[in-house]
Amino acid sequence: MQATVQQFDPGTGSGTVVGDDGLVIPFSRDAFATSGLRGVRPGQRLGVTVSGQGASAEVTTMWLESVGFVPGRTGLPAAG
């Protein structure tokens, strides 16, 4: 799913994102560390994987969204 960074604390590496459904979802230092990102800023769009639902939802992985690329796929998208 896609989400927008709501807040990020570079000191702890944790923060929150807002899903397109409006749900605020926290992410931990571990989820941020696995992203390979050096930092994120409020308003930035990310792809995220979420475990749990409702109040127990938590981001488990995140990546920088890129137009035309599918996460986990190498190479350029097919010409269309």
All heavy atoms as a GROMACS GRO file, in nm:
protein
  564
    1MET      N    1   0.084  -0.118   0.000
    1MET     CA    2   0.000   0.000   0.000
    1MET      C    3   0.088   0.124   0.000
    1MET      O    4   0.207   0.115   0.028
    1MET     CB    5  -0.096  -0.002   0.119
    1MET     CG    6  -0.036   0.040   0.252
    1MET     SD    7  -0.149   0.026   0.393
    1MET     CE    8  -0.225   0.186   0.396
    2GLN      N    9   0.030   0.236  -0.030
    2GLN     CA   10   0.103   0.362  -0.024
    2GLN      C   11   0.061   0.440   0.099
    2GLN      O   12  -0.052   0.427   0.147
    2GLN     CB   13   0.076   0.446  -0.148
    2GLN     CG   14   0.136   0.388  -0.273
    2GLN     CD   15   0.120   0.485  -0.390
    2GLN    OE1   16   0.033   0.570  -0.390
    2GLN    NE2   17   0.205   0.469  -0.487
    3ALA      N   18   0.153   0.522   0.149
    3ALA     CA   19   0.126   0.603   0.266
    3ALA      C   20   0.209   0.731   0.258
    3ALA      O   21   0.305   0.739   0.182
    3ALA     CB   22   0.159   0.526   0.393
    4THR      N   23   0.172   0.828   0.339
    4THR     CA   24   0.241   0.956   0.346
    4THR      C   25   0.304   0.969   0.483
    4THR      O   26   0.239   0.944   0.585
    4THR     CB   27   0.141   1.072   0.323
    4THR    OG1   28   0.077   1.052   0.196
    4THR    CG2   29   0.212   1.206   0.323
    5VAL      N   30   0.432   1.009   0.488
    5VAL     CA   31   0.500   1.028   0.615
    5VAL      C   32   0.431   1.141   0.691
    5VAL      O   33   0.414   1.251   0.638
    5VAL     CB   34   0.650   1.060   0.595
    5VAL    CG1   35   0.717   1.088   0.729
    5VAL    CG2   36   0.720   0.947   0.522
    6GLN      N   37   0.393   1.113   0.815
    6GLN     CA   38   0.333   1.216   0.900
    6GLN      C   39   0.440   1.280   0.986
    6GLN      O   40   0.447   1.401   0.997
    6GLN     CB   41   0.223   1.155   0.988
    6GLN     CG   42   0.158   1.259   1.079
    6GLN     CD   43   0.056   1.198   1.171
    6GLN    OE1   44   0.083   1.096   1.235
    6GLN    NE2   45  -0.062   1.257   1.177
    7GLN      N   46   0.522   1.197   1.049
    7GLN     CA   47   0.632   1.249   1.131
    7GLN      C   48   0.744   1.147   1.136
    7GLN      O   49   0.721   1.027   1.118
    7GLN     CB   50   0.585   1.289   1.271
    7GLN     CG   51   0.534   1.177   1.359
    7GLN     CD   52   0.642   1.117   1.450
    7GLN    OE1   53   0.752   1.170   1.462
    7GLN    NE2   54   0.610   1.007   1.511
    8PHE      N   55   0.866   1.196   1.157
    8PHE     CA   56   0.984   1.110   1.164
    8PHE      C   57   1.082   1.171   1.263
    8PHE      O   58   1.109   1.292   1.260
    8PHE     CB   59   1.050   1.099   1.026
    8PHE     CG   60   1.181   1.024   1.027
    8PHE    CD1   61   1.185   0.889   1.059
    8PHE    CD2   62   1.299   1.088   0.997
    8PHE    CE1   63   1.305   0.819   1.061
    8PHE    CE2   64   1.420   1.020   0.998
    8PHE     CZ   65   1.422   0.885   1.030
    9ASP      N   66   1.134   1.088   1.353
    9ASP     CA   67   1.235   1.130   1.450
    9ASP      C   68   1.368   1.067   1.409
    9ASP      O   69   1.388   0.947   1.428
    9ASP     CB   70   1.195   1.084   1.589
    9ASP     CG   71   1.294   1.124   1.697
    9ASP    OD1   72   1.407   1.166   1.664
    9ASP    OD2   73   1.259   1.115   1.816
   10PRO      N   74   1.460   1.147   1.352
   10PRO     CA   75   1.587   1.090   1.308
   10PRO      C   76   1.670   1.033   1.423
   10PRO      O   77   1.753   0.945   1.402
   10PRO     CB   78   1.659   1.205   1.239
   10PRO     CG   79   1.581   1.327   1.267
   10PRO     CD   80   1.448   1.288   1.321
   11GLY      N   81   1.648   1.081   1.544
   11GLY     CA   82   1.722   1.031   1.660
   11GLY      C   83   1.686   0.888   1.695
   11GLY      O   84   1.772   0.808   1.733
   12THR      N   85   1.557   0.854   1.682
   12THR     CA   86   1.513   0.718   1.716
   12THR      C   87   1.492   0.632   1.592
   12THR      O   88   1.484   0.510   1.603
   12THR     CB   89   1.381   0.721   1.795
   12THR    OG1   90   1.278   0.775   1.712
   12THR    CG2   91   1.395   0.801   1.923
   13GLY      N   92   1.478   0.695   1.474
   13GLY     CA   93   1.451   0.620   1.351
   13GLY      C   94   1.309   0.571   1.342
   13GLY      O   95   1.277   0.487   1.259
   14SER      N   96   1.220   0.625   1.424
   14SER     CA   97   1.081   0.582   1.422
   14SER      C   98   0.991   0.699   1.383
   14SER      O   99   1.034   0.814   1.378
   14SER     CB  100   1.040   0.528   1.560
   14SER     OG  101   1.051   0.631   1.657
   15GLY      N  102   0.866   0.668   1.353
   15GLY     CA  103   0.773   0.773   1.316
   15GLY      C  104   0.637   0.716   1.284
   15GLY      O  105   0.604   0.604   1.324
   16THR      N  106   0.559   0.792   1.208
   16THR     CA  107   0.426   0.750   1.168
   16THR      C  108   0.403   0.786   1.022
   16THR      O  109   0.461   0.880   0.970
   16THR     CB  110   0.316   0.816   1.253
   16THR    OG1  111   0.329   0.958   1.246
   16THR    CG2  112   0.322   0.770   1.398
   17VAL      N  113   0.316   0.708   0.960
   17VAL     CA  114   0.268   0.738   0.825
   17VAL      C  115   0.116   0.741   0.830
   17VAL      O  116   0.054   0.688   0.923
   17VAL     CB  117   0.316   0.634   0.720
   17VAL    CG1  118   0.467   0.633   0.709
   17VAL    CG2  119   0.263   0.495   0.752
   18VAL      N  120   0.056   0.804   0.730
   18VAL     CA  121  -0.089   0.804   0.716
   18VAL      C  122  -0.123   0.728   0.589
   18VAL      O  123  -0.077   0.764   0.480
   18VAL     CB  124  -0.145   0.948   0.708
   18VAL    CG1  125  -0.296   0.946   0.692
   18VAL    CG2  126  -0.106   1.029   0.830
   19GLY      N  127  -0.198   0.621   0.605
   19GLY     CA  128  -0.241   0.543   0.489
   19GLY      C  129  -0.344   0.620   0.408
   19GLY      O  130  -0.404   0.716   0.456
   20ASP      N  131  -0.365   0.577   0.285
   20ASP     CA  132  -0.463   0.644   0.200
   20ASP      C  133  -0.605   0.635   0.256
   20ASP      O  134  -0.692   0.712   0.219
   20ASP     CB  135  -0.459   0.586   0.058
   20ASP     CG  136  -0.331   0.627  -0.015
   20ASP    OD1  137  -0.262   0.721   0.030
   20ASP    OD2  138  -0.301   0.564  -0.119
   21ASP      N  139  -0.626   0.543   0.350
   21ASP     CA  140  -0.756   0.531   0.416
   21ASP      C  141  -0.767   0.623   0.538
   21ASP      O  142  -0.868   0.624   0.607
   21ASP     CB  143  -0.783   0.387   0.457
   21ASP     CG  144  -0.678   0.332   0.553
   21ASP    OD1  145  -0.583   0.404   0.588
   21ASP    OD2  146  -0.691   0.214   0.592
   22GLY      N  147  -0.660   0.700   0.567
   22GLY     CA  148  -0.661   0.794   0.679
   22GLY      C  149  -0.609   0.738   0.810
   22GLY      O  150  -0.597   0.810   0.909
   23LEU      N  151  -0.577   0.608   0.813
   23LEU     CA  152  -0.528   0.545   0.935
   23LEU      C  153  -0.382   0.586   0.961
   23LEU      O  154  -0.298   0.577   0.871
   23LEU     CB  155  -0.537   0.393   0.923
   23LEU     CG  156  -0.494   0.311   1.044
   23LEU    CD1  157  -0.587   0.338   1.163
   23LEU    CD2  158  -0.495   0.164   1.010
   24VAL      N  159  -0.353   0.633   1.082
   24VAL     CA  160  -0.217   0.667   1.122
   24VAL      C  161  -0.150   0.539   1.171
   24VAL      O  162  -0.202   0.471   1.260
   24VAL     CB  163  -0.216   0.774   1.234
   24VAL    CG1  164  -0.074   0.802   1.280
   24VAL    CG2  165  -0.282   0.902   1.184
   25ILE      N  166  -0.036   0.505   1.110
   25ILE     CA  167   0.030   0.378   1.138
   25ILE      C  168   0.174   0.406   1.180
   25ILE      O  169   0.249   0.473   1.107
   25ILE     CB  170   0.031   0.287   1.013
   25ILE    CG1  171  -0.110   0.278   0.953
   25ILE    CG2  172   0.087   0.150   1.046
   25ILE    CD1  173  -0.114   0.222   0.813
   26PRO      N  174   0.217   0.355   1.296
   26PRO     CA  175   0.355   0.378   1.341
   26PRO      C  176   0.455   0.288   1.269
   26PRO      O  177   0.418   0.181   1.219
   26PRO     CB  178   0.348   0.344   1.490
   26PRO     CG  179   0.241   0.241   1.499
   26PRO     CD  180   0.139   0.278   1.393
   27PHE      N  181   0.580   0.334   1.264
   27PHE     CA  182   0.689   0.246   1.220
   27PHE      C  183   0.803   0.256   1.319
   27PHE      O  184   0.827   0.360   1.379
   27PHE     CB  185   0.734   0.274   1.077
   27PHE     CG  186   0.792   0.411   1.050
   27PHE    CD1  187   0.927   0.437   1.069
   27PHE    CD2  188   0.711   0.512   1.004
   27PHE    CE1  189   0.980   0.563   1.042
   27PHE    CE2  190   0.763   0.638   0.975
   27PHE     CZ  191   0.898   0.664   0.995
   28SER      N  192   0.870   0.145   1.338
   28SER     CA  193   0.978   0.135   1.435
   28SER      C  194   1.113   0.161   1.370
   28SER      O  195   1.124   0.166   1.247
   28SER     CB  196   0.980  -0.005   1.498
   28SER     OG  197   1.014  -0.100   1.397
   29ARG      N  198   1.215   0.173   1.453
   29ARG     CA  199   1.353   0.186   1.406
   29ARG      C  200   1.388   0.067   1.316
   29ARG      O  201   1.454   0.083   1.214
   29ARG     CB  202   1.447   0.193   1.525
   29ARG     CG  203   1.590   0.161   1.490
   29ARG     CD  204   1.682   0.167   1.609
   29ARG     NE  205   1.750   0.293   1.597
   29ARG     CZ  206   1.791   0.368   1.696
   29ARG    NH1  207   1.771   0.331   1.819
   29ARG    NH2  208   1.852   0.480   1.674
   30ASP      N  209   1.344  -0.053   1.352
   30ASP     CA  210   1.375  -0.172   1.273
   30ASP      C  211   1.314  -0.164   1.133
   30ASP      O  212   1.379  -0.196   1.034
   30ASP     CB  213   1.326  -0.299   1.343
   30ASP     CG  214   1.404  -0.330   1.470
   30ASP    OD1  215   1.518  -0.281   1.484
   30ASP    OD2  216   1.348  -0.400   1.556
   31ALA      N  217   1.189  -0.121   1.122
   31ALA     CA  218   1.124  -0.108   0.991
   31ALA      C  219   1.197  -0.004   0.908
   31ALA      O  220   1.220  -0.024   0.788
   31ALA     CB  221   0.977  -0.071   1.008
   32PHE      N  222   1.235   0.107   0.970
   32PHE     CA  223   1.307   0.211   0.897
   32PHE      C  224   1.444   0.161   0.854
   32PHE      O  225   1.487   0.183   0.741
   32PHE     CB  226   1.321   0.338   0.981
   32PHE     CG  227   1.399   0.445   0.911
   32PHE    CD1  228   1.344   0.512   0.804
   32PHE    CD2  229   1.528   0.476   0.950
   32PHE    CE1  230   1.416   0.610   0.737
   32PHE    CE2  231   1.600   0.573   0.884
   32PHE     CZ  232   1.545   0.640   0.778
   33ALA      N  233   1.515   0.090   0.941
   33ALA     CA  234   1.650   0.041   0.911
   33ALA      C  235   1.650  -0.054   0.791
   33ALA      O  236   1.743  -0.050   0.710
   33ALA     CB  237   1.711  -0.028   1.033
   34THR      N  238   1.548  -0.135   0.777
   34THR     CA  239   1.544  -0.229   0.665
   34THR      C  240   1.511  -0.161   0.532
   34THR      O  241   1.527  -0.221   0.427
   34THR     CB  242   1.443  -0.342   0.689
   34THR    OG1  243   1.313  -0.287   0.702
   34THR    CG2  244   1.479  -0.423   0.812
   35SER      N  245   1.466  -0.035   0.537
   35SER     CA  246   1.427   0.035   0.414
   35SER      C  247   1.547   0.075   0.329
   35SER      O  248   1.533   0.095   0.208
   35SER     CB  249   1.347   0.161   0.449
   35SER     OG  250   1.432   0.263   0.502
   36GLY      N  251   1.664   0.092   0.392
   36GLY     CA  252   1.780   0.139   0.319
   36GLY      C  253   1.779   0.290   0.298
   36GLY      O  254   1.871   0.345   0.237
   37LEU      N  255   1.677   0.358   0.348
   37LEU     CA  256   1.669   0.503   0.335
   37LEU      C  257   1.752   0.570   0.443
   37LEU      O  258   1.769   0.518   0.552
   37LEU     CB  259   1.523   0.549   0.347
   37LEU     CG  260   1.426   0.493   0.243
   37LEU    CD1  261   1.283   0.529   0.278
   37LEU    CD2  262   1.462   0.544   0.105
   38ARG      N  263   1.804   0.688   0.412
   38ARG     CA  264   1.880   0.764   0.512
   38ARG      C  265   1.791   0.854   0.596
   38ARG      O  266   1.828   0.894   0.705
   38ARG     CB  267   1.988   0.847   0.444
   38ARG     CG  268   2.098   0.761   0.387
   38ARG     CD  269   2.214   0.847   0.351
   38ARG     NE  270   2.219   0.858   0.206
   38ARG     CZ  271   2.302   0.936   0.140
   38ARG    NH1  272   2.385   1.013   0.205
   38ARG    NH2  273   2.301   0.939   0.009
   39GLY      N  274   1.677   0.885   0.544
   39GLY     CA  275   1.583   0.971   0.615
   39GLY      C  276   1.456   0.985   0.533
   39GLY      O  277   1.453   0.952   0.414
   40VAL      N  278   1.350   1.030   0.597
   40VAL     CA  279   1.225   1.061   0.530
   40VAL      C  280   1.175   1.194   0.585
   40VAL      O  281   1.220   1.238   0.691
   40VAL     CB  282   1.118   0.950   0.550
   40VAL    CG1  283   1.159   0.822   0.481
   40VAL    CG2  284   1.092   0.923   0.697
   41ARG      N  285   1.087   1.259   0.513
   41ARG     CA  286   1.036   1.388   0.557
   41ARG      C  287   0.883   1.388   0.552
   41ARG      O  288   0.823   1.315   0.472
   41ARG     CB  289   1.092   1.499   0.471
   41ARG     CG  290   1.061   1.483   0.326
   41ARG     CD  291   1.112   1.596   0.240
   41ARG     NE  292   1.106   1.566   0.099
   41ARG     CZ  293   0.998   1.539   0.028
   41ARG    NH1  294   0.881   1.538   0.086
   41ARG    NH2  295   1.003   1.512  -0.100
   42PRO      N  296   0.820   1.466   0.638
   42PRO     CA  297   0.674   1.474   0.636
   42PRO      C  298   0.624   1.511   0.497
   42PRO      O  299   0.681   1.596   0.428
   42PRO     CB  300   0.643   1.584   0.737
   42PRO     CG  301   0.758   1.578   0.833
   42PRO     CD  302   0.878   1.546   0.746
   43GLY      N  303   0.520   1.441   0.453
   43GLY     CA  304   0.461   1.464   0.322
   43GLY      C  305   0.516   1.373   0.213
   43GLY      O  306   0.460   1.365   0.105
   44GLN      N  307   0.625   1.303   0.243
   44GLN     CA  308   0.686   1.214   0.144
   44GLN      C  309   0.602   1.088   0.128
   44GLN      O  310   0.553   1.031   0.225
   44GLN     CB  311   0.826   1.177   0.188
   44GLN     CG  312   0.905   1.096   0.090
   44GLN     CD  313   1.050   1.081   0.132
   44GLN    OE1  314   1.088   1.111   0.245
   44GLN    NE2  315   1.131   1.034   0.041
   45ARG      N  316   0.586   1.043   0.003
   45ARG     CA  317   0.510   0.922  -0.025
   45ARG      C  318   0.602   0.801  -0.019
   45ARG      O  319   0.713   0.803  -0.072
   45ARG     CB  320   0.446   0.929  -0.163
   45ARG     CG  321   0.341   1.037  -0.176
   45ARG     CD  322   0.216   1.004  -0.102
   45ARG     NE  323   0.139   0.901  -0.174
   45ARG     CZ  324   0.033   0.842  -0.125
   45ARG    NH1  325  -0.012   0.872  -0.006
   45ARG    NH2  326  -0.030   0.751  -0.195
   46LEU      N  327   0.554   0.697   0.045
   46LEU     CA  328   0.628   0.571   0.058
   46LEU      C  329   0.536   0.455   0.025
   46LEU      O  330   0.415   0.464   0.043
   46LEU     CB  331   0.678   0.552   0.202
   46LEU     CG  332   0.775   0.654   0.260
   46LEU    CD1  333   0.798   0.623   0.407
   46LEU    CD2  334   0.905   0.653   0.184
   47GLY      N  335   0.597   0.346  -0.018
   47GLY     CA  336   0.528   0.219  -0.023
   47GLY      C  337   0.552   0.151   0.110
   47GLY      O  338   0.663   0.159   0.164
   48VAL      N  339   0.451   0.090   0.167
   48VAL     CA  340   0.467   0.025   0.298
   48VAL      C  341   0.396  -0.110   0.299
   48VAL      O  342   0.298  -0.131   0.227
   48VAL     CB  343   0.412   0.112   0.414
   48VAL    CG1  344   0.489   0.242   0.426
   48VAL    CG2  345   0.264   0.141   0.399
   49THR      N  346   0.449  -0.198   0.382
   49THR     CA  347   0.381  -0.323   0.415
   49THR      C  348   0.341  -0.311   0.561
   49THR      O  349   0.421  -0.269   0.644
   49THR     CB  350   0.476  -0.443   0.396
   49THR    OG1  351   0.523  -0.443   0.261
   49THR    CG2  352   0.405  -0.574   0.426
   50VAL      N  353   0.217  -0.346   0.590
   50VAL     CA  354   0.162  -0.329   0.725
   50VAL      C  355   0.119  -0.464   0.780
   50VAL      O  356   0.060  -0.546   0.709
   50VAL     CB  357   0.042  -0.232   0.721
   50VAL    CG1  358  -0.022  -0.219   0.857
   50VAL    CG2  359   0.084  -0.096   0.667
   51SER      N  360   0.151  -0.487   0.908
   51SER     CA  361   0.098  -0.604   0.976
   51SER      C  362  -0.004  -0.557   1.080
   51SER      O  363   0.006  -0.447   1.132
   51SER     CB  364   0.210  -0.685   1.044
   51SER     OG  365   0.266  -0.612   1.150
   52GLY      N  366  -0.102  -0.641   1.108
   52GLY     CA  367  -0.206  -0.605   1.204
   52GLY      C  368  -0.312  -0.516   1.140
   52GLY      O  369  -0.301  -0.478   1.023
   53GLN      N  370  -0.412  -0.484   1.219
   53GLN     CA  371  -0.522  -0.401   1.170
   53GLN      C  372  -0.563  -0.302   1.277
   53GLN      O  373  -0.541  -0.326   1.397
   53GLN     CB  374  -0.643  -0.486   1.134
   53GLN     CG  375  -0.619  -0.579   1.017
   53GLN     CD  376  -0.743  -0.661   0.986
   53GLN    OE1  377  -0.841  -0.662   1.061
   53GLN    NE2  378  -0.740  -0.734   0.875
   54GLY      N  379  -0.624  -0.192   1.235
   54GLY     CA  380  -0.674  -0.093   1.330
   54GLY      C  381  -0.566  -0.041   1.421
   54GLY      O  382  -0.456  -0.007   1.376
   55ALA      N  383  -0.595  -0.038   1.551
   55ALA     CA  384  -0.502   0.017   1.649
   55ALA      C  385  -0.374  -0.065   1.663
   55ALA      O  386  -0.273  -0.015   1.712
   55ALA     CB  387  -0.570   0.029   1.786
   56SER      N  388  -0.375  -0.191   1.619
   56SER     CA  389  -0.256  -0.275   1.631
   56SER      C  390  -0.173  -0.277   1.502
   56SER      O  391  -0.074  -0.350   1.493
   56SER     CB  392  -0.294  -0.417   1.671
   56SER     OG  393  -0.368  -0.479   1.568
   57ALA      N  394  -0.212  -0.198   1.402
   57ALA     CA  395  -0.138  -0.194   1.275
   57ALA      C  396   0.000  -0.133   1.296
   57ALA      O  397   0.019  -0.041   1.376
   57ALA     CB  398  -0.215  -0.113   1.172
   58GLU      N  399   0.099  -0.187   1.225
   58GLU     CA  400   0.236  -0.137   1.233
   58GLU      C  401   0.305  -0.160   1.098
   58GLU      O  402   0.288  -0.265   1.037
   58GLU     CB  403   0.314  -0.209   1.343
   58GLU     CG  404   0.453  -0.157   1.360
   58GLU     CD  405   0.526  -0.222   1.477
   58GLU    OE1  406   0.490  -0.334   1.517
   58GLU    OE2  407   0.621  -0.160   1.526
   59VAL      N  408   0.381  -0.061   1.054
   59VAL     CA  409   0.458  -0.075   0.931
   59VAL      C  410   0.571  -0.172   0.957
   59VAL      O  411   0.645  -0.158   1.055
   59VAL     CB  412   0.513   0.062   0.885
   59VAL    CG1  413   0.607   0.045   0.766
   59VAL    CG2  414   0.400   0.157   0.850
   60THR      N  415   0.587  -0.272   0.869
   60THR     CA  416   0.696  -0.368   0.885
   60THR      C  417   0.808  -0.346   0.784
   60THR      O  418   0.923  -0.375   0.812
   60THR     CB  419   0.644  -0.513   0.871
   60THR    OG1  420   0.575  -0.526   0.747
   60THR    CG2  421   0.551  -0.547   0.987
   61THR      N  422   0.774  -0.296   0.665
   61THR     CA  423   0.874  -0.259   0.565
   61THR      C  424   0.827  -0.134   0.493
   61THR      O  425   0.707  -0.107   0.487
   61THR     CB  426   0.897  -0.371   0.460
   61THR    OG1  427   0.773  -0.402   0.397
   61THR    CG2  428   0.956  -0.496   0.523
   62MET      N  429   0.923  -0.060   0.439
   62MET     CA  430   0.889   0.061   0.363
   62MET      C  431   0.992   0.082   0.254
   62MET      O  432   1.104   0.032   0.262
   62MET     CB  433   0.884   0.183   0.456
   62MET     CG  434   1.015   0.214   0.526
   62MET     SD  435   1.011   0.361   0.630
   62MET     CE  436   0.895   0.313   0.753
   63TRP      N  437   0.952   0.151   0.150
   63TRP     CA  438   1.041   0.181   0.039
   63TRP      C  439   0.997   0.311  -0.025
   63TRP      O  440   0.882   0.353  -0.011
   63TRP     CB  441   1.043   0.066  -0.063
   63TRP     CG  442   0.909   0.036  -0.122
   63TRP    CD1  443   0.854   0.088  -0.235
   63TRP    CD2  444   0.810  -0.053  -0.068
   63TRP    NE1  445   0.728   0.038  -0.256
   63TRP    CE2  446   0.699  -0.050  -0.154
   63TRP    CE3  447   0.804  -0.135   0.044
   63TRP    CZ2  448   0.584  -0.125  -0.132
   63TRP    CZ3  449   0.689  -0.209   0.065
   63TRP    CH2  450   0.581  -0.204  -0.022
   64LEU      N  451   1.088   0.372  -0.096
   64LEU     CA  452   1.059   0.495  -0.168
   64LEU      C  453   0.981   0.459  -0.294
   64LEU      O  454   1.024   0.373  -0.371
   64LEU     CB  455   1.190   0.566  -0.203
   64LEU     CG  456   1.179   0.703  -0.265
   64LEU    CD1  457   1.107   0.800  -0.172
   64LEU    CD2  458   1.317   0.757  -0.297
   65GLU      N  459   0.867   0.520  -0.312
   65GLU     CA  460   0.786   0.496  -0.431
   65GLU      C  461   0.852   0.560  -0.552
   65GLU      O  462   0.896   0.675  -0.546
   65GLU     CB  463   0.646   0.553  -0.413
   65GLU     CG  464   0.556   0.467  -0.330
   65GLU     CD  465   0.520   0.336  -0.398
   65GLU    OE1  466   0.467   0.335  -0.509
   65GLU    OE2  467   0.544   0.233  -0.336
   66SER      N  468   0.860   0.487  -0.661
   66SER     CA  469   0.913   0.538  -0.786
   66SER      C  470   0.813   0.508  -0.896
   66SER      O  471   0.767   0.395  -0.909
   66SER     CB  472   1.046   0.470  -0.821
   66SER     OG  473   1.143   0.500  -0.724
   67VAL      N  474   0.780   0.607  -0.975
   67VAL     CA  475   0.683   0.589  -1.083
   67VAL      C  476   0.740   0.492  -1.186
   67VAL      O  477   0.854   0.508  -1.231
   67VAL     CB  478   0.650   0.724  -1.149
   67VAL    CG1  479   0.560   0.705  -1.269
   67VAL    CG2  480   0.589   0.818  -1.047
   68GLY      N  481   0.664   0.391  -1.220
   68GLY     CA  482   0.704   0.297  -1.324
   68GLY      C  483   0.784   0.177  -1.276
   68GLY      O  484   0.818   0.091  -1.355
   69PHE      N  485   0.818   0.169  -1.148
   69PHE     CA  486   0.894   0.056  -1.096
   69PHE      C  487   0.810  -0.020  -0.994
   69PHE      O  488   0.736   0.040  -0.917
   69PHE     CB  489   1.024   0.101  -1.030
   69PHE     CG  490   1.125   0.151  -1.129
   69PHE    CD1  491   1.133   0.285  -1.161
   69PHE    CD2  492   1.211   0.063  -1.193
   69PHE    CE1  493   1.225   0.333  -1.252
   69PHE    CE2  494   1.303   0.109  -1.284
   69PHE     CZ  495   1.310   0.244  -1.315
   70VAL      N  496   0.824  -0.149  -0.995
   70VAL     CA  497   0.754  -0.235  -0.901
   70VAL      C  498   0.854  -0.278  -0.794
   70VAL      O  499   0.962  -0.326  -0.828
   70VAL     CB  500   0.696  -0.359  -0.973
   70VAL    CG1  501   0.629  -0.452  -0.875
   70VAL    CG2  502   0.600  -0.316  -1.082
   71PRO      N  503   0.823  -0.260  -0.663
   71PRO     CA  504   0.917  -0.302  -0.559
   71PRO      C  505   0.955  -0.449  -0.574
   71PRO      O  506   0.872  -0.532  -0.605
   71PRO     CB  507   0.839  -0.281  -0.430
   71PRO     CG  508   0.735  -0.180  -0.465
   71PRO     CD  509   0.701  -0.204  -0.610
   72GLY      N  510   1.082  -0.479  -0.558
   72GLY     CA  511   1.131  -0.615  -0.566
   72GLY      C  512   1.158  -0.661  -0.709
   72GLY      O  513   1.201  -0.772  -0.732
   73ARG      N  514   1.134  -0.576  -0.806
   73ARG     CA  515   1.157  -0.611  -0.946
   73ARG      C  516   1.275  -0.532  -0.996
   73ARG      O  517   1.284  -0.412  -0.976
   73ARG     CB  518   1.033  -0.578  -1.028
   73ARG     CG  519   1.048  -0.617  -1.172
   73ARG     CD  520   0.920  -0.592  -1.246
   73ARG     NE  521   0.951  -0.582  -1.387
   73ARG     CZ  522   0.871  -0.535  -1.478
   73ARG    NH1  523   0.752  -0.493  -1.442
   73ARG    NH2  524   0.907  -0.529  -1.603
   74THR      N  525   1.367  -0.597  -1.061
   74THR     CA  526   1.483  -0.528  -1.114
   74THR      C  527   1.460  -0.491  -1.260
   74THR      O  528   1.379  -0.552  -1.329
   74THR     CB  529   1.609  -0.617  -1.105
   74THR    OG1  530   1.587  -0.737  -1.178
   74THR    CG2  531   1.642  -0.651  -0.961
   75GLY      N  532   1.532  -0.394  -1.304
   75GLY     CA  533   1.522  -0.352  -1.445
   75GLY      C  534   1.416  -0.248  -1.468
   75GLY      O  535   1.341  -0.210  -1.379
   76LEU      N  536   1.410  -0.204  -1.590
   76LEU     CA  537   1.313  -0.103  -1.629
   76LEU      C  538   1.180  -0.165  -1.660
   76LEU      O  539   1.171  -0.282  -1.700
   76LEU     CB  540   1.365  -0.027  -1.753
   76LEU     CG  541   1.494   0.051  -1.733
   76LEU    CD1  542   1.543   0.107  -1.866
   76LEU    CD2  543   1.475   0.163  -1.633
   77PRO      N  544   1.072  -0.088  -1.643
   77PRO     CA  545   0.940  -0.142  -1.678
   77PRO      C  546   0.931  -0.166  -1.828
   77PRO      O  547   1.001  -0.103  -1.907
   77PRO     CB  548   0.844  -0.032  -1.632
   77PRO     CG  549   0.926   0.091  -1.625
   77PRO     CD  550   1.067   0.048  -1.596
   78ALA      N  551   0.842  -0.253  -1.866
   78ALA     CA  552   0.822  -0.283  -2.009
   78ALA      C  553   0.768  -0.161  -2.080
   78ALA      O  554   0.687  -0.088  -2.026
   78ALA     CB  555   0.726  -0.400  -2.024
   79ALA      N  556   0.817  -0.139  -2.201
   79ALA     CA  557   0.766  -0.027  -2.282
   79ALA      C  558   0.623  -0.055  -2.321
   79ALA      O  559   0.585  -0.167  -2.350
   79ALA     CB  560   0.854  -0.009  -2.406
   80GLY      N  561   0.542   0.048  -2.320
   80GLY     CA  562   0.403   0.024  -2.348
   80GLY      C  563   0.350   0.123  -2.436
   80GLY      O  564   0.280   0.162  -2.504
   0.00000   0.00000   0.00000
